[in-house]
Amino acid sequence: MARLRACGRPGTGTNDLAVHRAAAGLAPEDLALATGVSDRTIVAIENGRHEPGVDLALALARELGVRVEDLFPAHPPRA
């Protein structure tokens, strides 16, 4: 299965999953339950220790009401 590789951004981690999860008022356990994975998987993705497959990335984005690109930007923002 294909994996998403996000571009690392100094000081912000490799993705914005934690930011969007917190903005939605969800704990890692809540998002895990809603997407069918363990809370450890959610935390590992947030910390850049696990790259989600496309299906999981789509499920995360759908649950949080954002685009996959919002969670896993391909390029760092310009300064």
N, C-alpha and C positions, 0 to 999 in steps of 0.2 A: 504494500500500500504506500502511496505517496505520502511524504512528510513535508510539512511546511517549515521552511527555514526563514526566520525573521532576521533582519539586520540588527545586530547589537547596537545599543545606544548608550554611551557612557552615562552612568548615574541613573539610568532608568530601567535597566534590565534589558531583556531581549524582546519583550512584548508588553502590551498594555492590558493584559487580561485582568490583573489584580485591580487596576484603576477602574475598569468598566464593571467588574464584579462588585466592588465596593460602592460605586455610584448607583448600582441597582439594589443596594441594600442586602446583598446575599453573602452568606458565609461560604467558605470553600465547600462545606458539607452540603449546603443547599444546591449549589451549582452542580456538584457531583451527582447528587440524587436526580436532578432534572435532566442530566445528560447521560446517565448510565455508566459513570466511571467512579472510581474511588476518590475520596477527598485528597489522598496522597498524590494522585495523578494531577489533580487541579493545582495543588501547591507546587509540584515538580514542574509543570508547564509555566506557572507564574515565575518561578525561579530560574527558568532557562535550562533545567536539567532533563526535560522531556519535550520532544517535538511532536505535537499531535498530528494524527493523520487527517486527511481532508474531511472525512465524515465527522470526526470529532470537532474539528475547527468550525465546520458549518453548524453543528449542533450548539456549540458554545455561542457563536454569533447570533443564532436564532433566539436562543434563550435570553441573551442580554439585549436583544433588539438593536444590534449594530451590524456593520459589515465585517467580514473576515479581515479585510484590509485595515479596519480600525483596531482589531486585536493584534494582528501580526503584520505590521508595516514592512514592506519590502525594502524601503529606503529610509534612512534617518531623516528627520525634518531638517530643513535648511536653517542655518543660524542667521 
